[in-house]
């Protein structure tokens, strides 16, 4: 018997399948709900409780998208990460 994908997870997979090609994002979604799906993906690349210098945050984001500056800023603006003095940390483990 085939398991059904939970509705929230199915939506996340659909959004990621549109914007993620060969392990890299082709663009960032404009709509807020879809943008949050992509930002959650990026947030999952970081470990809870660990601190990251800005250079390392940039390198992790750059593996998936060339405009690491925008993604880094939005991770902070949308409350996924905190920044203090060029040091970043994940605020909560993303779902």
Order of alpha helices (4+ residues) and beta strands (2+ residues): alpha-beta-beta-alpha-beta-alpha-alpha-beta-beta
